[in-house]
Amino acid sequence: MGRIDIELGAASSLESADSTLARDEIRERVRRMFGIANFSYAGRASHDFNDLASAILADLGDTETESFRVSARRADKRLAFTSPEVEREVGGLIKEAKGWRVDLADPALTIYLEMLPDHTFYFFGKEPGAGGLPTGTGGRVACLLSGGIDSPVAAYRMMRRGCSVLLIHFHSYPVLSRASQEKVREIATLLTKYQLRSRLLLVPFAELQQQVLLAVAAELRIVVYRRLMMRIAETLAGQWRARALVTGEVVGQVSSQTLENLTTIGASTTMEILRPLIGMDKDEIVASAERLGTFPISIIPDQDCCQLFTPRHPATRVGLAEIEEVEHRLPLEEMIGRAVAATSVEDFRFPVLKYRVA
């Protein structure tokens, strides 16, 4: 397991009495960094047992505890002392100074020591990190991002596996309001705290929906809309050199997400489609969204393109041959090209939480 040392300035170090705010901000940033299993605030001291104990006691300050233990680990076994010897000697000095009871089985406070070749790190506990894989190591993917609950969670799960995620949002402005666009900007801002740089593509879709409305039977429109989205997203993803499309689809959750319809929708693109939520239930997804922080944004009322021209009784088992016959009535290439050309681009950065229109 690798170790990364982050050197903090004096205002953020363990020795600073006014470091709480700075340390809290650092803690939040490190906690969101993928690839880190756990982290600790650590002090540095020499191998000399007296110097090490003095540094630990200085950082403990007025801390009180019922019991403690020292847990030492040597990174280099060639050091002139053993781990039990370090624990015994340093622990004895701390007990002498504090009078605390030693409890090796279930201590209230554990003091950890990492004995490196030329110095020692000491710390008082570990905090959980985000886990997963470092951003960018998993390649590029493009996520179809609605203003709902599911797709932000799907995007996050791919980010956690090391993927850089392009965000693609289909909207129906000016037929509907800008509310869905504002929501996805907030969601993109939040997700950017995890991958640090994000690109959001806003695709106007209302004109295409109106075109479908005139040529396609009501019960088939949802599947035609979704297939159009997939084709447009594939084109945009290819321009960004993404290798897969990501959706928040879940088997059986809505009419377009039956196995039959998912298969028919997926056949509209040659690009790999990843559905990280496919077997989850709604309660699990909502819990994930609440932990992620997107849930309060996602439940804000809005008008997204999925609500426009939606039939009362959409078909739940649409075959590929049936939908291809219907699509022959539409100038698909021209429609896709028009949507791609009208797409606007907004870039997000963290910690500078701003977007830039290209």
N, C-alpha and C positions, 0 to 999 in steps of 0.2 A: 504494500500500500504506500503510495507516495505522500509526501508532505510538502506543503507550500507555506513559506514564511512571508507574512506581510508586515513590513516595518511601519509602525505608526509614528506620527509626529508626537511631540511632547504633549500637545493638547488632547491626544487620544490615548496616551499610554496608561499603564496601570498605576504609575506614580502620580498622575495628575489628579488633584482633588476636584477639578472642574471639567472632568472628561465625560460625564454621563451622557449628555446629548450627542457628542461626537461618537461615543462608543455605541449608542443605540442606533445611529444612522449606519455605522459600519456593520453592526450586527445584522441589520435588515438587508443590506446589500449582499453580504456574504451568504446569508440564509437563502437568498433567491438564486444563488449561482449554481447552475447545474454542474454535476461532476464532483461536488463536495459532499462527502458522507456525513462528516461532523467537523466542528471547529471549536476552538477555545481561545480565550484571551490568555496569553502566556507572558511571563516575565523571563528574563535571561540573567543567569548568574554563572560564576565560575564553578569548577568542580570541588573547590574547597568546601568542606561540610559546614564550617562556621559561617563563611560568606553566604552560602546557599540558604542556610537556616535564617540568617539575618535578613536577607532579601525577602524571603517568604513571610516572615513575621512583620516586616514593614508593610507589605501589601495586605496582609490580613488586618492590620490596624486594630480596631476595637471589636472585630468579629468574635462572637462567642458561639460555642458549640458544646453539646453534651459529650461527644466522642469524636475521634478522628483516627485516620491511619495515613501513612505515606506509602504510595505505590510507585516504585521506581522501575524503569526499563532502560536497558543499555542498548543503544544503536550499534555500538562497536564493542564486541566482546573482548577486545584486547585491552580495554581499560583496566587500570590496576586494582579496581575494586569490583565487588559483585553487587548485584541488585539488592539482595537481602542486607548486605553491609550498609549500603546507602540508606535503605529504609530504616534500619536500626539506629544509625548514627544521627541522621537528620531528624527522624522522629523523636529521638531522645532529647535533642536540643529544643525542639518545639514544645515537648511535654514539660521540660524543665522551665521554659519561659511562661507557658500558659497554664500549666496545671491540668490540662485536659486529659480525660481518660482515653486510653488506646483501645480501639475495638477493631480487630482485623476482620471480623465476619460481617458486621452490619454497621459501619460507622456513619455518623451524621454528616461528616465532612471527610472527603478524600482529597489528599494533596498529591497530585500526579507529578512525577519527575521523568523527563526524557533526557537521558545522559548521552549527549552527542560527543564526537571526538574532542572538540575544543571548548565546549561550554554546555550548560544545562538549561533546558526550558522547564519551568514549573507552572502549573495551572491548577485550578480548583474545580474543574468539571468540564464536560463536553456538551455542546449544543448540537442538535440535529441540523444537518444541511439539507439541500434540496435533493441530493442524490442524483440519479440519472447519469447522463453523459454530457461532457462539455459542449456548449453551443457550437454548431458548425461541423462537428465531427460526423454527423449522420447524413450530411448532404442537404439539398434544398427540396422543399415541398411547397405546394400551394394549397391553402385551406379556403374553402368556400365558407365565408363568415357571415352569418345572419346576425340579427340583433337579439336572437333567442338565447336559451340557456345552454344548449348542447354544443354548438360549434366552437365557442371559446374554450370549452373544456377539451375538445378534440385537438384544437391548436396547441394548447398547453401540453397535452400528453405527448405530442410529437416533438415539441421543444425540449421536453425532458429527456427524450431519447437522442438528443444531440442534433436535431434537425433545425435548420434555419427556415422559418415559415413565412411565406408570402401570404398576405391576407387579401381575399377577393370578396367584395360585397356587391350584390346586385340590388339596385334600388329602383323605385318607380316614380321618382321626382321628374317632372313637376305635376304628374297626375295625383300623386300622394305627397304628403309633407316631407320635410327633410329629417323628420324625427329618427328614422332608422339610421341615417348617415351620422347623426350626432351620437347616437348610441354606439355605433361601431368605432367611432373615433375614441370614445371613452374606453371601450374595451381594448382597442389597439394600444392606447396609452398604458393601460395596466399590463397587458401582455409584454410590452416592450421593456418593462422592468425585469423580465426574465431573459429575453434574448438580446436586449440592449439596442438593437437596431431593427426596425420593422418598416416594411413598405405596405401601404394599404391602397388597393386599387378599387375605385368606385365605378361600377359599370351601370349605365342607364339601361333599364330593361322594359320600361312601360311601353315604348313604341313597338317593341317586338311582341309583347303580350297582346297588344291590340291587333297586330297582324295575325297572330295565332287565333285570336278570338273569332276572326272573320272566316277562317279556313278549317278549323278543327272542331269536332263535336265536343260538347261541354265536358263529358266524362273523361276524355282523353287529354285535356289541356294540361293538367298538372304534370303528367309524364313528359309531354312535349316541352313544357317549360324547363323541366329538370334536365332533359337531354340537351336543350339549347345552352343552358348554363354550363354543363359539362364541356361542351364543345368550345364555348367562349373561354372558359377557365383553362382548358388545355392549350389554347393559342397563347393566352397571356402567360401561363406557366412556362411554356416553351421559350418565350422571349426572355424570361428570367433564369433560364437553364434549370428549372425545377424538374425533378425526376418522377414525381407522383402528385396526385390530387388527394386532398384530405377532406372528409366531410364528417358531420356530427350525426350521421344517420344511425338509427337503432332499429333492429328488426321489429316490425309490427307496431311501431309507435304512432305512425300516421298512415294514411292511405297510400302515399307514394313509397312507403318503406316496407311493403310486403316483399317476400323473397322474389316473387315474380317481377314486381316493378323495379326492385333494386337491380335485378339482372338485366332487365330491358334498359334501364337508365345507364347502367355501367357499360353497355354495349355501344354507347354513342361515342366513346373515346378509346383510343389505343393506349392511353397513359394509365399506369397503375393507379388504382383507387384504393386508398387506405381509409378504413372506417374504425378508428380506435375505440369507439363506444358501442360497437355493433351488438354486443351481448349484455350490456348493462341495462338496469331498469331505471326509471325516472328518479326514484329516491336516491340511488347511488350517484346519478349525474348531478342532481341538485346539491347533494352533500359536497361533491367535488367543486362545484361552482361557488358554494359558500366558502369553502377553504381557500379557493383561488381569489375570491373577492369580486368575481364578475356577476354573481347572482343579483345583487341589488341593482346593477345596471340593466341586466337582461330583462328584469320584470317591469321596467318602466314602460308604460303603454306607448305603442308606436304603430305605424302603418308600414309594414314591409311589403315587398313585391309579391310574396306568397299569398297575401290577402286580396290581391287585385284580380278580379275576374275569376275567382275561385268557384267552381261548380258546387252545387249542393250535394251531389252524389258522385264523387270521382270514382273511376274504375280502379279496382284493387288488384286485378290480375291481367295486365296488358302484355300481350305477346309481342315479340320483336317484329315479326312479319306484319302484324296489324299496325304497329306504330310507324314502321318504315313506309307503308303504303300511304298513310296520312301525311307524312312529312314530304312526300313527293309533290304535294300541293304548295309547298313553301320554298322560297328562294334562300335556302339555308346559308350558302356561302356568302351571299350578299348581306344577309342579316347578321351573321357572325362578324364580317368585316366592318359593318357599320357600328356595331357595339364596341368592338375592340378600338376602333378609331376614336370613339367618343369617351373612352375610359379616362378618368382623371387619376393622378398619382399623388399620394401624400406620404411623406417620409417622417418617421418618428425616431427619436433618439432618447436614450436615458443615460445620464441624469437630466439632460436638457429636454424637458417634456413639452416639446413643440412639434408641430407638423408643418411641412413645407409643401406647397402646391407646385407641381412641375408642369 
